[in-house]
Amino acid sequence: MAKLARIHCINKTDKMNPHERIESVGGVYPNGSRWRQSVSQTIKDIESGEWEFYIEEDGIVVGLIVATHDGQKYIKTAADDIHPNNLLLLAECP
């Protein structure tokens, strides 16, 4: 069974393409300390089946998936179409 991790925040690049704008995601461990990792690591974790990531928005839990656009892998929420807006709306990680 995959481990679950909630994404609380993101870090963006200056790129305008929504599929390239997020460079890392982060969250909070149960002990209160923060974690952050690259999108490429998050993609590896999802594809390996070891981890499942999600966001919670207005009490609704939405899982993250790996998608491909123009040959490039990126993460998005399962609820989004081609633009990963749910993730882009999260706060910046400290």
C-alpha positions in Angstrom: 0.0 0.0 0.0 1.3 3.4 -1.0 2.2 6.0 1.6 0.1 9.2 1.6 1.5 12.7 1.6 -0.5 16.0 1.6 0.9 18.8 -0.5 0.6 22.1 1.3 2.7 24.4 -0.8 4.7 24.7 -4.0 7.7 26.7 -5.4 7.4 28.1 -8.9 9.8 29.0 -11.6 9.6 32.1 -13.7 8.4 30.1 -16.7 5.0 30.9 -18.1 4.2 27.4 -19.3 1.9 25.9 -16.6 3.4 22.5 -17.1 6.9 23.8 -16.2 6.0 26.4 -13.5 6.2 24.2 -10.5 9.7 23.1 -9.5 9.0 21.7 -6.0 6.2 20.7 -3.7 6.1 20.6 0.1 4.2 19.6 3.1 4.4 19.1 6.9 5.4 15.9 8.7 3.3 14.7 11.6 5.9 16.1 14.0 5.4 19.6 12.5 8.6 19.8 10.6 8.4 20.8 6.9 9.5 18.7 3.9 10.1 19.7 0.3 11.1 17.8 -2.8 11.5 18.4 -6.5 8.7 17.7 -9.0 11.0 15.2 -10.7 11.3 13.2 -7.5 7.5 13.5 -6.9 6.9 12.1 -10.4 9.3 9.2 -9.6 7.5 8.5 -6.3 4.0 8.5 -7.9 5.1 6.3 -10.9 6.8 3.8 -8.5 3.6 3.4 -6.6 5.4 4.0 -3.3 3.7 7.3 -2.7 0.4 9.0 -3.3 0.2 12.8 -3.1 -2.9 14.9 -2.6 -4.1 18.3 -1.9 -7.1 19.2 0.2 -9.2 22.1 -0.9 -12.4 23.3 1.0 -12.6 19.8 2.6 -12.3 18.0 -0.7 -9.3 15.7 -1.1 -7.9 15.5 -4.7 -5.1 13.2 -5.7 -2.1 14.1 -7.8 -1.3 12.3 -11.0 1.5 12.3 -13.6 0.5 13.7 -17.0 2.4 14.3 -20.2 2.1 17.3 -22.5 4.3 17.7 -25.6 6.5 14.8 -24.3 7.1 16.4 -20.9 5.9 14.9 -17.7 4.4 17.1 -15.0 2.1 16.7 -12.0 -1.5 17.9 -11.7 -4.5 17.1 -9.7 -6.8 14.5 -11.0 -9.6 17.1 -11.1 -7.8 19.4 -13.5 -7.9 19.2 -17.3 -4.7 20.2 -19.1 -3.8 23.1 -16.8 -2.6 22.3 -13.2 -4.4 25.2 -11.7 -5.2 23.6 -8.3 -1.5 23.2 -7.6 -0.6 26.6 -8.9 -3.1 28.2 -6.5 -1.2 26.7 -3.4 0.9 29.0 -1.3 4.7 29.3 -1.9 6.8 27.0 0.4 9.0 28.9 2.9 
